[in-house]
């Protein structure tokens, strides 16, 4: 398997462009539980990722009815990125101090599960909750400080690269 660099700058450009809009190439899931993870997947894809068309376990989008759960589901995206050994983007859970632009942060608002995905677009020199800025859908935001959310916990998924 070959490795491809993840273009973080291109992914961030996409996030800024579509933070308050919807790309007509993708379905808007706002009425079906939220569009946050769909937006994050679009950003990662814009950074040069290739889709993984493995049924049930892959990461892909063809249409609203033909897509993987990982494309639009919070926990499924986490599972795919942190366990993927095949084609497509991959990463690992890391401490918030290792945040880079183009990474993904997921939030938990109660004790049960993570329910919101955010895309990192700006990070201070020494990353912390006080200097990380995100773009997201479902409560559309761009350059929103991470510390402006009222959450119980967060997890960072650092994107390591893309398998092709």
N, C-alpha and C positions, 0 to 999 in steps of 0.2 A: 504494500500500500504506500502511496506517495503522500507527502505532507505538503500543504499549501499554507502560506502565511495568511492570517486573518487581517484584513485591512480595516483597522479600527477607525481611522479617519473617515473612510467612506461610509462605514456603518453609522457614525455619529452625524455625518452630513444628512443621511437619510432620516435619522431620528428628528433632527431639527426641521427638515422640510415637511414631515408628515405628523408632527406632534399634535397639531390642532386640526388636522384634516384627515381624510381617508383616501388612500390610493385605490382607485377603482379596479385595479387588478386583483384585489383581495376583498373578501366579504367582510362586512362590519359586524362583529359579534356583540356589539353593545347590548342588543336586545336578547342575547342568549347567555347571560352570565358575565359578560364583559369582553373587551377587546384588547386587554393589556398584554397577554401572552402572544396573541396573534401579531400585535405591533412589534414586540420584542423579537419574534421570529423573523419578521420582515427586515428588521434592522440587521440582525445577524446575517441573513441571506444577502443583503445589500453589501455587506463587508466581504463578500466573495465566497460565502459558504455554498456548498453543493447539497442538493436534497438527497435524502436517503429514503428510497421508495419501498422499504421493507414493510409489508402490511403489519399493522398493530404496533410494531416496535420501532418504526422509522421516524423520520422527521421530514415531512413534505406537505406541500399545498398544491392542489390542482384546481379545486373548487370548494365551495362551502360544504359540499357533501362528500368530496373525495379529498380528504386530508388526514394526516395522522393526528392522534390525540396529543402528541408532543408539540405540534405546531401551535395549538391554541389552549392547552391545559397546563396550569401552573406546575403541578407535581409531575406530570408527564414530561414536560420540558426539562425539569431538573433531572429526572431519571435518565432521559436520553443523553443530555450533555455530559453527565457525570459517569455514565456507563458505556458510552459509545466507543466501540473498538473498530467500527466499520466506516463506511463512507459518511461524510458530513462533519459538522462542527463537533468539537469535544472540549471538555473543560473539567474543572474540579472545584469542589467547595473549598473556599479559602477564607482566612480572616479578613475582616473589613480593611485592615491596614495594607492589604495587597491589592486593593482596587485599582483598576485601570479603566480609561475610557473604553467603551465597547463591551464591558462586562455586564452581567445581569445581577440585580438584587431582587430577592423575593421577600415579601413581608407576611408576617402572621399578625392578625389583629386580635386573636383570642388564643386559647390554649390548644385548639384542635388541629389546625392545618395552615399551611401557607396558601394565601389566596390572591396575592397581587404580585405581578412581575413588573419591574422597572428597568429601564435601560440607562446605563451610566454615560453621561455626555461631558462631564467635567469633574476633575479631581484635583484637590490641593496637593502641595508638595509632599506632605505626610498625611495620607488619606485617613479620614475619620468621619464619623457621622456629621460633623460640623462643616465639612468642606467637600462633600460629594453631592453632585447635582445630577438630576435624572430627567429623562423625557418618558412620557407614558401616555397610554390611552386608558379610558375608563377613569374619569377624573383627569381629563386631558391636561398635560403639563409639559413645559419645556424649561430647562434650567431651574427646576424646582429643587430646593435643598432637601436632602434626605431627612434632616432633622425636623422638617416641618410636618412630617407624618406622625400620627399617634399610633404606634404599633407596639406589640409585645415582644417580637423578636424579628431578626432579619437573617438572611443567609446570602452570601456572595457566591456566584458561580463565575469563576475566572475562565474566560475562553482561552484555551491553549493553542488551538489551531484548527485546521480543516484537513480531514483525510479525503483524498481523491482517488 
